[in-house]
Amino acid sequence: MTSCPLVVLKFDILDNVKALYRRAKAEVEVWRIDEARKDYERVCELDASLRSKVQVELKKITVSVKAKDAEDRAKFQGKLFAS
C-alpha cells in the first residue's frame, strides 16, 4: 500500500475520481483514516454528484473510529498508568 500514492502520481491520475475513490476505500481497510478522508474530499471536489455516497463512507469511518476507540479503552482500562 505504500507504493499506491507513487503509482497515482506516476500515471498522473490525481484527478481520476474512480481511482481516488478506490484508493480511499483501500486506505480505510488498512486503517489510514486521514489519507482516506483526504481522498474522499477530493472525490467530492471533482464530482459533486458523488457527495451523498462519499458522506455515507465518511460516516462509516466515523463509526468505525468510535468503535475502535471504545474497544481500545475497554481493553486497556486499568492497565495503563497503573499505580
WOZI-V256448 format. One line per field, one symbol per residue. ss: DSSP state (H for helix, E for strand, - for the rest). phi: phi as a letter, one per 40 degrees, with the letter a starting at -180 (. if undefined). burial: # if it has 16 or more other C-alpha atoms within 10 Angstrom, else .. A space follows every 10 residues. Layout:
ss->???
phi->???
burial->???
This chain:
ss->---HHHHHHH ------HHHH HHHHHHHHH- --HHHHHHHH HHHHHH-HHH HHHHHHHHHH HHHHHHHHHH HHHHHH---- ---
phi->.ccdcccccd cfbcbcdccc cccccccccb gbcccccccc ccdcccaccc dccccccccc cdcccccccc ccdccbcgbc fcc
burial->.......#.. ......#..# #.###.##.. ..#..##.## ####...... #..#..##.. #......... .......... ...
